[in-house]
Amino acid sequence: MGNYEAILTLQTDDALLADFGTANRYDILPELEAFGPVLSFALVSVDGVQAHADGRLSADVVFLEGRQVVHERDYFVEEDGHLKLAAFEDLPAAPPPGESARVEVATVEMAFEPSRVTVPAAEVIVVHGRNNGAVAHEIGIAQLHAGFDPAGLLEGPPPAGAQFVGGIQMEPQEEAEMYLVGLEPGDYALVCFFDEPDGVPHVAKGMAGTFTVE
């Protein structure tokens, strides 16, 4: 599911490592290994390769993270004879070709509206989100076994068979879309892991729901 050593060798930017609370790339290996089975990546395309005056190279990369289409511009530097990731920036993702279905999901304080979302199966599922709340929220979608409480993901390594599907983050009154490819029929969990000022994640305050592909 993931070559974690390769992921580590790409992390040369201190800002990227800071997301894990460390300056030592090898400190994050246990975390990646613990949560690695949840993550899957599949390369779709590489385009727009450029050489920059500061010596960096960049490429526009489209890949699937879970089942979500992600588009970003990656910047590389040469180090020890290898190209290593120095920084990246998000680019707008575009829906891939294929039959599509669309669904609307809203967030408010500690709830999704509706709490049970249903969408017909399609090659591409477009999830349009809107944050109607007063604080930032995310729409996260994960595959979990029946009966598992999504808040349990906060307690340690994810359960066997858990998979990340996709997610979008929104500031108050902001809208966003994600494009999911090849999502099989079934029930998935809707979750928001953003924290309140008291440090308690929204999912622990009941912000969870169901996303059903029929």
Sequence and secondary structure as in RCSB ss.txt:
>XXXX:A:sequence
MGNYEAILTLQTDDALLADFGTANRYDILPELEAFGPVLSFALVSVDGVQAHADGRLSADVVFLEGRQVVHERDY
FVEEDGHLKLAAFEDLPAAPPPGESARVEVATVEMAFEPSRVTVPAAEVIVVHGRNNGAVAHEIGIAQLHAGFDP
AGLLEGPPPAGAQFVGGIQMEPQEEAEMYLVGLEPGDYALVCFFDEPDGVPHVAKGMAGTFTVE
>XXXX:A:secstr
   HHHHHHH   HHHHHTTT S GGGGHHHHHHHGGG  EEEEEEEEEEE TTS EEEEEEEEETTEEEEEEEE
EEEETTEEEEEEEEEE     SS EEEEEEEEETTEEESSEEEE   SEEEEEEEE SSS EEEEEEE  TT  G
GGGGGSS  TT EEEEEEEE TT EEEEEEES  SEEEEEE   B TTS BGGGGT EEEEEE 
